[in-house]
Amino acid sequence: MASLNEVMLIGNLGDTPELKKTDKGLEYTKLSIATREVGKDKKEMTEWHKVTVWGKHAANCALYLKKGSLAFVEGKLKTSKYEKNGVTHYSTEIIASDVQFLSTNPTSSAAPAPQNYESLDGIDFGAIPF
């Protein structure tokens, strides 16, 4: 049986992204994205997602996105294992393959988002099985 590791989410940035470089000069940025849903008890729940974006997409995210911006992220899950004070910890993040800017913070001084990104028009979000 085949397997699939794919994540798609739409949410708001919790902070303005900063472009960074690895020791080898690869550009990346880390995003913190909040998604919200209303439970059966009418209580709103927020889930925070760690996202790492590499290369050209990272540079565009740092240039055009600000805290509060709405973005569509597509990528895959990656779980890392590390030890701290003798205790094993696990951290799961999304490695983004695509980031689409759905809005920018209206109070930002950044230039408008680039127009070469595909629209989400035509996606039937009701067909998503979760």
N, C-alpha and C positions, 0 to 999 in steps of 0.2 A: 504494500500500500504506500502511496506517495505521502509526503508530509508537506506542510506549509507553515512558514513563519512570516506572517504579514500583519502589520498593524496600520490602521487608518484612524485618525482622530481629528476632531475640530475643537479647538479650545483657545483660551486667552493666555497670553504670556504673563507670567508672574513677575518678570523683571526684564529690563532692557538687555539684550544679548551683547556680549563683548567678544570681538574676534581675537583669537589666540593662535599661537603657532607651536608646533611640537619642536623638539630638538633638531629634527630633520627638515624643518621649514614647512610642514603641512599645516594648512589653516583649518581651524575648527572653531565651533562655538557650542556652548551648552545652553539649552532652553529648558525652562520649567513651564510646563503647560497645564492649565487647569481645565478639567471638563466637569460639567455640572449635570445632575439629573435630579428629578423629584421622585422620591420613593412612594410606595403605596400609602404611607401615612402622611403624605403631602409635605414631608420634610425634605428640604433641599440638601443634597450631598455633593461635596466637591472631591474629586480625585486628582492628585497631582502626578504628573508624568515627567520623568527625566528624559530629555532628548539630546542626542549629540548629532551635530550636522558638520559635514566635512567639505572642504574644497570651495568651489565657486558658490554653492548654495550657502555655505557658512558666511562668506563675505557679503552676500546679498542680505542674509538675515540680519547681520550686524549693521548694515547700512539702512535698511528699510523698516525693520520691526522695532517696536518700543514696548515698554510695559503696557499691558492691556490690549495689545494688538490681537486680532483674531487671525488664526492661521490653521491651515489644513496640513497635517503631517502624515506622510506615508513612509513606512520603513519596516524594520524587523526588530524583534526582541533579542537582547543579549544580557545574560546574567553573569556577573562577575563574583568571584569568591575572594575574600580577604580575611586576614586574622588581625584582631586588635585586642591587646591585653589577654592573649591566649584564647579568645573566643572567636569562632568562625562566624563571619557575617556574609550575607548575600545581598547584592544590589542588582536590580533589573533596570535597564534603560532601553530606549528606542534608538536605534541607529537609523537616522533618516536617509531615505533615498530621494525624497522629494519634499519640498516645503512650498506651499502656495499661500500667498498673502491675500487674505480675504478682507482685511481692513488694516489701517494704521491708526495709531493714536491721533485724534484730530488736533491735539495740542502740541504735537511734535513739530520740530523744525526740519525734519527729514524730508527729502524729496519724495514725490509720489511714487508708489510702488510701480515696478516695471509692468508693462502691458503684455509681455510675451508669455505669461503663464496661462495655462488652460483654465477654463471656467469650470465650476462645479455644476453648471446647468446640465440637466439630463440625468444626473445621478438620482436614483430612487432610494432615498435614505430609509424609507419604510420597508424596503426589501432586505435590509441588513438584519441577520438573524439574531441579534442580541439587543 
